[in-house]
Amino acid sequence: MGLERASWESQFHTIPEPLTFEESKLYLASLSDAALSLIHSFLFRQYHRVRQSSVNYVAAPSGSMQDQVVIQTADEHSMALVHFELRLFHH
């Protein structure tokens, strides 16, 4: 068992069972107006995926060559996108 898993499990009196596929599906279907904060730029095609998980609000660093495509994709999905200048991920 990894250190992270042991640390997580130590927080519980009874360790919860993983969700079944059906439980996961029901839980994801119940989500609405989720928010996502990123430490690096997201590729525009990933916005299609996060929208499926009810993400409507995204905060992401600006300065990517793909910024305009990302803005257009967020607009297509009626997602609120906020760009900030602090980049925590550098190449």
N, CA, C and O atoms as CSV, one atom per row, in Angstrom:
chain,resi,resn,atom,element,x,y,z
A,1,MET,N,N,0.848,-1.166,0.000
A,1,MET,CA,C,0.000,0.000,0.000
A,1,MET,C,C,0.896,1.232,0.000
A,1,MET,O,O,1.891,1.295,0.722
A,2,GLY,N,N,0.523,2.216,-0.829
A,2,GLY,CA,C,1.304,3.434,-0.911
A,2,GLY,C,C,1.097,4.332,0.297
A,2,GLY,O,O,0.105,4.214,1.016
A,3,LEU,N,N,2.037,5.219,0.503
A,3,LEU,CA,C,1.982,6.151,1.626
A,3,LEU,C,C,0.742,7.042,1.547
A,3,LEU,O,O,0.104,7.307,2.566
A,4,GLU,N,N,0.399,7.505,0.346
A,4,GLU,CA,C,-0.765,8.371,0.194
A,4,GLU,C,C,-2.039,7.634,0.577
A,4,GLU,O,O,-2.896,8.189,1.265
A,5,ARG,N,N,-2.169,6.388,0.136
A,5,ARG,CA,C,-3.357,5.596,0.450
A,5,ARG,C,C,-3.457,5.354,1.959
A,5,ARG,O,O,-4.537,5.479,2.537
A,6,ALA,N,N,-2.350,5.013,2.589
A,6,ALA,CA,C,-2.345,4.779,4.038
A,6,ALA,C,C,-2.731,6.056,4.787
A,6,ALA,O,O,-3.475,5.999,5.766
A,7,SER,N,N,-2.235,7.195,4.335
A,7,SER,CA,C,-2.564,8.477,4.965
A,7,SER,C,C,-4.052,8.768,4.813
A,7,SER,O,O,-4.699,9.208,5.763
A,8,TRP,N,N,-4.602,8.524,3.617
A,8,TRP,CA,C,-6.031,8.748,3.367
A,8,TRP,C,C,-6.874,7.838,4.246
A,8,TRP,O,O,-7.829,8.288,4.878
A,9,GLU,N,N,-6.522,6.561,4.285
A,9,GLU,CA,C,-7.297,5.596,5.066
A,9,GLU,C,C,-7.252,5.897,6.557
A,9,GLU,O,O,-8.191,5.563,7.280
A,10,SER,N,N,-6.182,6.520,7.029
A,10,SER,CA,C,-6.062,6.824,8.458
A,10,SER,C,C,-7.082,7.871,8.913
A,10,SER,O,O,-7.273,8.065,10.113
A,11,GLN,N,N,-7.734,8.544,7.967
A,11,GLN,CA,C,-8.707,9.580,8.296
A,11,GLN,C,C,-10.087,9.014,8.637
A,11,GLN,O,O,-10.974,9.759,9.054
A,12,PHE,N,N,-10.275,7.697,8.463
A,12,PHE,CA,C,-11.594,7.085,8.637
A,12,PHE,C,C,-11.586,6.058,9.764
A,12,PHE,O,O,-10.587,5.375,9.993
A,13,HIS,N,N,-12.723,5.959,10.468
A,13,HIS,CA,C,-12.934,4.861,11.420
A,13,HIS,C,C,-13.217,3.585,10.636
A,13,HIS,O,O,-12.719,2.510,10.973
A,14,THR,N,N,-14.026,3.720,9.580
A,14,THR,CA,C,-14.335,2.618,8.670
A,14,THR,C,C,-13.997,3.092,7.260
A,14,THR,O,O,-14.511,4.116,6.810
A,15,ILE,N,N,-13.155,2.370,6.579
A,15,ILE,CA,C,-12.725,2.765,5.231
A,15,ILE,C,C,-13.892,2.560,4.268
A,15,ILE,O,O,-14.433,1.458,4.183
A,16,PRO,N,N,-14.286,3.609,3.543
A,16,PRO,CA,C,-15.411,3.476,2.619
A,16,PRO,C,C,-15.078,2.565,1.439
A,16,PRO,O,O,-13.947,2.527,0.955
A,17,GLU,N,N,-16.088,1.840,0.999
A,17,GLU,CA,C,-15.939,1.007,-0.192
A,17,GLU,C,C,-15.943,1.889,-1.431
A,17,GLU,O,O,-16.615,2.920,-1.450
A,18,PRO,N,N,-15.209,1.505,-2.457
A,18,PRO,CA,C,-15.264,2.279,-3.710
A,18,PRO,C,C,-16.680,2.255,-4.290
A,18,PRO,O,O,-17.427,1.295,-4.097
A,19,LEU,N,N,-17.031,3.313,-4.995
A,19,LEU,CA,C,-18.332,3.348,-5.657
A,19,LEU,C,C,-18.379,2.313,-6.773
A,19,LEU,O,O,-17.375,2.045,-7.433
A,20,THR,N,N,-19.543,1.746,-6.970
A,20,THR,CA,C,-19.734,0.848,-8.112
A,20,THR,C,C,-19.839,1.713,-9.364
A,20,THR,O,O,-19.932,2.937,-9.275
A,21,PHE,N,N,-19.825,1.082,-10.509
A,21,PHE,CA,C,-19.970,1.822,-11.770
A,21,PHE,C,C,-21.299,2.571,-11.784
A,21,PHE,O,O,-21.348,3.737,-12.176
A,22,GLU,N,N,-22.378,1.910,-11.361
A,22,GLU,CA,C,-23.702,2.541,-11.348
A,22,GLU,C,C,-23.747,3.707,-10.361
A,22,GLU,O,O,-24.324,4.750,-10.665
A,23,GLU,N,N,-23.144,3.539,-9.183
A,23,GLU,CA,C,-23.110,4.622,-8.201
A,23,GLU,C,C,-22.328,5.819,-8.735
A,23,GLU,O,O,-22.723,6.967,-8.531
A,24,SER,N,N,-21.230,5.548,-9.412
A,24,SER,CA,C,-20.432,6.624,-10.011
A,24,SER,C,C,-21.245,7.368,-11.060
A,24,SER,O,O,-21.225,8.597,-11.129
A,25,LYS,N,N,-21.955,6.606,-11.868
A,25,LYS,CA,C,-22.772,7.182,-12.928
A,25,LYS,C,C,-23.869,8.078,-12.344
A,25,LYS,O,O,-24.096,9.187,-12.827
A,26,LEU,N,N,-24.538,7.593,-11.313
A,26,LEU,CA,C,-25.589,8.380,-10.661
A,26,LEU,C,C,-25.020,9.635,-10.005
A,26,LEU,O,O,-25.614,10.711,-10.087
A,27,TYR,N,N,-23.876,9.493,-9.360
A,27,TYR,CA,C,-23.250,10.646,-8.713
A,27,TYR,C,C,-22.881,11.715,-9.750
A,27,TYR,O,O,-23.187,12.892,-9.564
A,28,LEU,N,N,-22.234,11.310,-10.825
A,28,LEU,CA,C,-21.843,12.277,-11.849
A,28,LEU,C,C,-23.061,12.943,-12.483
A,28,LEU,O,O,-23.021,14.128,-12.817
A,29,ALA,N,N,-24.142,12.182,-12.649
A,29,ALA,CA,C,-25.363,12.744,-13.223
A,29,ALA,C,C,-26.009,13.763,-12.282
A,29,ALA,O,O,-26.742,14.643,-12.733
A,30,SER,N,N,-25.742,13.648,-10.985
A,30,SER,CA,C,-26.350,14.566,-10.018
A,30,SER,C,C,-25.597,15.893,-9.906
A,30,SER,O,O,-26.116,16.848,-9.328
A,31,LEU,N,N,-24.391,15.963,-10.446
A,31,LEU,CA,C,-23.596,17.185,-10.338
A,31,LEU,C,C,-24.165,18.286,-11.224
A,31,LEU,O,O,-24.681,18.027,-12.312
A,32,SER,N,N,-24.060,19.504,-10.742
A,32,SER,CA,C,-24.411,20.657,-11.570
A,32,SER,C,C,-23.586,21.849,-11.115
A,32,SER,O,O,-23.241,21.970,-9.939
A,33,ASP,N,N,-23.278,22.715,-12.048
A,33,ASP,CA,C,-22.528,23.940,-11.760
A,33,ASP,C,C,-21.210,23.697,-11.049
A,33,ASP,O,O,-20.878,24.406,-10.099
A,34,ALA,N,N,-20.462,22.714,-11.492
A,34,ALA,CA,C,-19.149,22.435,-10.910
A,34,ALA,C,C,-18.143,23.486,-11.389
A,34,ALA,O,O,-18.309,24.077,-12.456
A,35,ALA,N,N,-17.104,23.708,-10.590
A,35,ALA,CA,C,-16.038,24.647,-10.926
A,35,ALA,C,C,-14.720,23.887,-11.027
A,35,ALA,O,O,-14.516,22.886,-10.341
A,36,LEU,N,N,-13.833,24.370,-11.885
A,36,LEU,CA,C,-12.536,23.746,-12.103
A,36,LEU,C,C,-11.469,24.830,-12.107
A,36,LEU,O,O,-11.581,25.819,-12.832
A,37,SER,N,N,-10.444,24.643,-11.303
A,37,SER,CA,C,-9.316,25.570,-11.278
A,37,SER,C,C,-8.083,24.811,-11.743
A,37,SER,O,O,-7.812,23.706,-11.274
A,38,LEU,N,N,-7.343,25.402,-12.660
A,38,LEU,CA,C,-6.204,24.732,-13.278
A,38,LEU,C,C,-4.895,25.432,-12.919
A,38,LEU,O,O,-4.858,26.643,-12.705
A,39,ILE,N,N,-3.823,24.644,-12.857
A,39,ILE,CA,C,-2.504,25.238,-12.624
A,39,ILE,C,C,-1.732,25.401,-13.930
A,39,ILE,O,O,-0.649,25.987,-13.945
A,40,HIS,N,N,-2.279,24.889,-15.009
A,40,HIS,CA,C,-1.652,25.049,-16.322
A,40,HIS,C,C,-2.745,25.118,-17.361
A,40,HIS,O,O,-3.902,24.816,-17.071
A,41,SER,N,N,-2.394,25.506,-18.550
A,41,SER,CA,C,-3.377,25.617,-19.621
A,41,SER,C,C,-3.934,24.253,-19.985
A,41,SER,O,O,-3.210,23.258,-20.012
A,42,PHE,N,N,-5.206,24.221,-20.261
A,42,PHE,CA,C,-5.911,23.018,-20.678
A,42,PHE,C,C,-6.025,23.044,-22.189
A,42,PHE,O,O,-6.244,24.110,-22.764
A,43,LEU,N,N,-5.886,21.932,-22.833
A,43,LEU,CA,C,-6.136,21.881,-24.264
A,43,LEU,C,C,-7.629,22.050,-24.512
A,43,LEU,O,O,-8.450,21.613,-23.706
A,44,PHE,N,N,-7.978,22.680,-25.619
A,44,PHE,CA,C,-9.387,22.970,-25.886
A,44,PHE,C,C,-10.242,21.716,-25.919
A,44,PHE,O,O,-11.400,21.767,-25.505
A,45,ARG,N,N,-9.721,20.595,-26.393
A,45,ARG,CA,C,-10.535,19.377,-26.486
A,45,ARG,C,C,-10.886,18.823,-25.104
A,45,ARG,O,O,-11.851,18.071,-24.965
A,46,GLN,N,N,-10.105,19.194,-24.077
A,46,GLN,CA,C,-10.413,18.746,-22.727
A,46,GLN,C,C,-11.621,19.483,-22.156
A,46,GLN,O,O,-12.253,18.993,-21.219
A,47,TYR,N,N,-11.951,20.649,-22.702
A,47,TYR,CA,C,-13.137,21.369,-22.255
A,47,TYR,C,C,-14.400,20.602,-22.620
A,47,TYR,O,O,-15.385,20.652,-21.884
A,48,HIS,N,N,-14.386,19.896,-23.741
A,48,HIS,CA,C,-15.543,19.056,-24.105
A,48,HIS,C,C,-15.763,18.004,-23.023
A,48,HIS,O,O,-16.902,17.732,-22.646
A,49,ARG,N,N,-14.685,17.415,-22.524
A,49,ARG,CA,C,-14.781,16.357,-21.514
A,49,ARG,C,C,-15.244,16.888,-20.162
A,49,ARG,O,O,-16.123,16.293,-19.540
A,50,VAL,N,N,-14.669,17.997,-19.695
A,50,VAL,CA,C,-15.064,18.501,-18.376
A,50,VAL,C,C,-16.501,19.008,-18.386
A,50,VAL,O,O,-17.168,18.993,-17.352
A,51,ARG,N,N,-16.979,19.451,-19.530
A,51,ARG,CA,C,-18.374,19.884,-19.620
A,51,ARG,C,C,-19.303,18.700,-19.360
A,51,ARG,O,O,-20.382,18.875,-18.794
A,52,GLN,N,N,-18.900,17.509,-19.764
A,52,GLN,CA,C,-19.698,16.307,-19.511
A,52,GLN,C,C,-19.797,16.025,-18.016
A,52,GLN,O,O,-20.701,15.307,-17.588
A,53,SER,N,N,-18.898,16.569,-17.220
A,53,SER,CA,C,-18.923,16.397,-15.763
A,53,SER,C,C,-19.539,17.610,-15.077
A,53,SER,O,O,-19.276,17.867,-13.902
A,54,SER,N,N,-20.352,18.345,-15.807
A,54,SER,CA,C,-21.118,19.486,-15.275
A,54,SER,C,C,-20.262,20.679,-14.872
A,54,SER,O,O,-20.700,21.504,-14.071
A,55,VAL,N,N,-19.053,20.786,-15.409
A,55,VAL,CA,C,-18.228,21.964,-15.128
A,55,VAL,C,C,-18.771,23.131,-15.949
A,55,VAL,O,O,-18.879,23.055,-17.173
A,56,ASN,N,N,-19.110,24.211,-15.248
A,56,ASN,CA,C,-19.598,25.423,-15.900
A,56,ASN,C,C,-18.664,26.610,-15.696
A,56,ASN,O,O,-18.787,27.622,-16.386
A,57,TYR,N,N,-17.729,26.493,-14.750
A,57,TYR,CA,C,-16.842,27.592,-14.397
A,57,TYR,C,C,-15.405,27.100,-14.374
A,57,TYR,O,O,-15.085,26.112,-13.713
A,58,VAL,N,N,-14.531,27.806,-15.112
A,58,VAL,CA,C,-13.129,27.407,-15.197
A,58,VAL,C,C,-12.241,28.621,-14.936
A,58,VAL,O,O,-12.457,29.696,-15.496
A,59,ALA,N,N,-11.247,28.435,-14.082
A,59,ALA,CA,C,-10.204,29.439,-13.858
A,59,ALA,C,C,-8.902,28.809,-14.330
A,59,ALA,O,O,-8.514,27.743,-13.852
A,60,ALA,N,N,-8.224,29.470,-15.272
A,60,ALA,CA,C,-7.020,28.894,-15.874
A,60,ALA,C,C,-6.024,30.005,-16.206
A,60,ALA,O,O,-6.420,31.142,-16.460
A,61,PRO,N,N,-4.741,29.676,-16.205
A,61,PRO,CA,C,-3.746,30.685,-16.582
A,61,PRO,C,C,-3.844,31.024,-18.065
A,61,PRO,O,O,-4.201,30.178,-18.885
A,62,SER,N,N,-3.526,32.255,-18.391
A,62,SER,CA,C,-3.518,32.672,-19.789
A,62,SER,C,C,-2.093,32.618,-20.319
A,62,SER,O,O,-1.154,32.323,-19.580
A,63,GLY,N,N,-1.947,32.901,-21.585
A,63,GLY,CA,C,-0.621,32.951,-22.178
A,63,GLY,C,C,-0.305,31.779,-23.068
A,63,GLY,O,O,0.805,31.686,-23.594
A,64,SER,N,N,-1.263,30.871,-23.254
A,64,SER,CA,C,-1.047,29.734,-24.142
A,64,SER,C,C,-1.294,30.157,-25.586
A,64,SER,O,O,-2.075,31.070,-25.852
A,65,MET,N,N,-0.627,29.493,-26.500
A,65,MET,CA,C,-0.876,29.742,-27.920
A,65,MET,C,C,-2.291,29.336,-28.301
A,65,MET,O,O,-2.804,29.776,-29.331
A,66,GLN,N,N,-2.932,28.501,-27.483
A,66,GLN,CA,C,-4.283,28.011,-27.755
A,66,GLN,C,C,-5.365,28.836,-27.059
A,66,GLN,O,O,-6.534,28.451,-27.091
A,67,ASP,N,N,-5.012,29.958,-26.432
A,67,ASP,CA,C,-5.992,30.735,-25.659
A,67,ASP,C,C,-7.262,31.030,-26.453
A,67,ASP,O,O,-8.365,30.836,-25.942
A,68,GLN,N,N,-7.124,31.492,-27.683
A,68,GLN,CA,C,-8.304,31.883,-28.459
A,68,GLN,C,C,-9.206,30.680,-28.746
A,68,GLN,O,O,-10.429,30.797,-28.677
A,69,VAL,N,N,-8.623,29.547,-29.062
A,69,VAL,CA,C,-9.410,28.330,-29.315
A,69,VAL,C,C,-10.103,27.873,-28.034
A,69,VAL,O,O,-11.253,27.434,-28.068
A,70,VAL,N,N,-9.407,27.977,-26.911
A,70,VAL,CA,C,-9.985,27.607,-25.612
A,70,VAL,C,C,-11.161,28.522,-25.286
A,70,VAL,O,O,-12.203,28.051,-24.828
A,71,ILE,N,N,-11.006,29.812,-25.517
A,71,ILE,CA,C,-12.093,30.767,-25.264
A,71,ILE,C,C,-13.301,30.422,-26.126
A,71,ILE,O,O,-14.428,30.404,-25.630
A,72,GLN,N,N,-13.085,30.151,-27.394
A,72,GLN,CA,C,-14.187,29.788,-28.295
A,72,GLN,C,C,-14.881,28.503,-27.842
A,72,GLN,O,O,-16.109,28.414,-27.874
A,73,THR,N,N,-14.097,27.512,-27.422
A,73,THR,CA,C,-14.670,26.244,-26.970
A,73,THR,C,C,-15.477,26.443,-25.695
A,73,THR,O,O,-16.569,25.890,-25.562
A,74,ALA,N,N,-14.959,27.222,-24.764
A,74,ALA,CA,C,-15.704,27.518,-23.531
A,74,ALA,C,C,-17.002,28.239,-23.866
A,74,ALA,O,O,-18.047,27.943,-23.286
A,75,ASP,N,N,-16.940,29.184,-24.800
A,75,ASP,CA,C,-18.150,29.899,-25.221
A,75,ASP,C,C,-19.172,28.950,-25.840
A,75,ASP,O,O,-20.369,29.067,-25.578
A,76,GLU,N,N,-18.703,28.009,-26.663
A,76,GLU,CA,C,-19.610,27.034,-27.294
A,76,GLU,C,C,-20.372,26.217,-26.266
A,76,GLU,O,O,-21.510,25.810,-26.502
A,77,HIS,N,N,-19.736,25.979,-25.119
A,77,HIS,CA,C,-20.357,25.172,-24.057
A,77,HIS,C,C,-20.997,26.041,-22.975
A,77,HIS,O,O,-21.417,25.531,-21.937
A,78,SER,N,N,-21.071,27.351,-23.214
A,78,SER,CA,C,-21.644,28.300,-22.250
A,78,SER,C,C,-20.962,28.200,-20.886
A,78,SER,O,O,-21.606,28.287,-19.840
A,79,MET,N,N,-19.665,28.018,-20.927
A,79,MET,CA,C,-18.866,27.938,-19.701
A,79,MET,C,C,-18.254,29.305,-19.415
A,79,MET,O,O,-17.808,29.998,-20.329
A,80,ALA,N,N,-18.236,29.685,-18.143
A,80,ALA,CA,C,-17.544,30.910,-17.733
A,80,ALA,C,C,-16.064,30.579,-17.590
A,80,ALA,O,O,-15.694,29.663,-16.857
A,81,LEU,N,N,-15.229,31.321,-18.286
A,81,LEU,CA,C,-13.785,31.093,-18.266
A,81,LEU,C,C,-13.095,32.358,-17.778
A,81,LEU,O,O,-13.283,33.438,-18.338
A,82,VAL,N,N,-12.300,32.211,-16.737
A,82,VAL,CA,C,-11.527,33.331,-16.189
A,82,VAL,C,C,-10.054,32.999,-16.378
A,82,VAL,O,O,-9.574,31.955,-15.935
A,83,HIS,N,N,-9.351,33.902,-17.041
A,83,HIS,CA,C,-7.901,33.733,-17.196
A,83,HIS,C,C,-7.187,34.552,-16.131
A,83,HIS,O,O,-7.604,35.664,-15.808
A,84,PHE,N,N,-6.114,34.001,-15.590
A,84,PHE,CA,C,-5.271,34.746,-14.668
A,84,PHE,C,C,-3.840,34.671,-15.160
A,84,PHE,O,O,-3.484,33.768,-15.918
A,85,GLU,N,N,-3.015,35.624,-14.728
A,85,GLU,CA,C,-1.659,35.734,-15.250
A,85,GLU,C,C,-0.639,34.874,-14.535
A,85,GLU,O,O,0.413,34.576,-15.099
A,86,LEU,N,N,-0.920,34.468,-13.316
A,86,LEU,CA,C,0.031,33.647,-12.562
A,86,LEU,C,C,0.061,32.240,-13.144
A,86,LEU,O,O,-0.942,31.527,-13.127
A,87,ARG,N,N,1.214,31.855,-13.654
A,87,ARG,CA,C,1.372,30.498,-14.191
A,87,ARG,C,C,2.200,29.680,-13.214
A,87,ARG,O,O,3.340,30.025,-12.905
A,88,LEU,N,N,1.617,28.605,-12.738
A,88,LEU,CA,C,2.302,27.751,-11.772
A,88,LEU,C,C,3.004,26.584,-12.446
A,88,LEU,O,O,3.668,25.790,-11.779
A,89,PHE,N,N,2.867,26.473,-13.751
A,89,PHE,CA,C,3.441,25.366,-14.498
A,89,PHE,C,C,4.261,25.961,-15.631
A,89,PHE,O,O,3.719,26.664,-16.483
A,90,HIS,N,N,5.555,25.690,-15.653
A,90,HIS,CA,C,6.438,26.224,-16.692
A,90,HIS,C,C,7.142,25.086,-17.407
A,90,HIS,O,O,7.468,24.064,-16.803
A,91,HIS,N,N,7.372,25.271,-18.691
A,91,HIS,CA,C,8.072,24.267,-19.495
A,91,HIS,C,C,9.551,24.561,-19.469
A,91,HIS,O,O,10.334,23.837,-20.083
